[in-house]
């Protein structure tokens, strides 16, 4: 019996991964996004900033700086 592939997508309004339950984007989601947007890092950053804005509206108790760290800091090109 084949294993079912579980997508690491955010659940709203908690912004936790529907597959592993940790804060989204989880490590698996980050790897998938880096692969998906490998030729267009700017588009990935715009996508993540859009999701960060949505999360900020729903996670009002979370400091916006924490959300920036969570959604965008890891996506910056290295070097």
C-alpha positions in Angstrom: 0.0 0.0 0.0 1.6 3.4 -1.0 2.2 6.0 1.6 0.0 9.1 1.3 2.0 12.3 0.8 1.0 14.8 3.4 1.4 18.4 2.3 2.9 20.8 4.8 0.4 23.6 4.4 -0.8 26.2 7.0 -4.1 25.8 8.8 -5.9 29.0 9.4 -6.4 30.8 11.8 -3.7 29.0 13.9 -1.0 29.1 11.3 0.3 25.7 12.2 1.3 23.0 9.7 -1.6 20.7 8.9 0.9 17.8 8.6 3.3 18.1 11.5 1.5 20.6 13.7 4.4 23.0 14.3 4.4 26.8 13.5 4.2 27.3 9.7 6.3 27.5 7.7 7.8 24.3 9.1 11.1 22.9 7.8 9.4 20.7 5.2 7.4 23.7 3.9 10.5 25.8 3.7 12.3 23.1 1.7 9.3 22.7 -0.6 9.1 26.5 -1.2 12.8 26.8 -1.9 12.5 24.1 -4.5 9.3 25.5 -6.0 10.7 29.0 -6.2 14.4 28.1 -6.9 14.4 30.3 -10.0 12.4 33.2 -8.6 13.3 34.0 -5.0 11.6 37.4 -5.3 8.3 35.8 -6.1 8.7 33.5 -3.1 9.4 36.5 -0.9 6.3 38.3 -2.2 4.2 35.2 -1.6 5.5 34.8 2.0 5.0 38.5 2.8 1.4 38.1 1.6 0.9 35.2 3.9 2.6 37.0 6.8 0.2 39.9 6.4 -2.8 37.4 6.5 -1.3 35.7 9.6 -0.7 39.1 11.3 -4.5 39.8 11.0 -5.3 36.4 12.6 -2.5 36.1 15.1 -3.0 39.5 16.8 -1.3 38.4 20.0 2.0 37.7 18.1 4.6 40.5 17.8 4.9 41.5 14.1 8.7 41.3 14.4 8.3 37.6 15.3 6.1 37.0 12.3 8.7 38.7 10.1 11.4 36.4 11.5 9.1 33.4 11.1 7.9 34.1 7.5 10.7 36.0 5.8 14.1 35.9 7.5 14.9 32.3 6.4 14.0 33.1 2.8 16.7 35.7 2.3 19.5 34.6 -0.1 22.7 33.6 1.7 26.0 35.2 0.9 
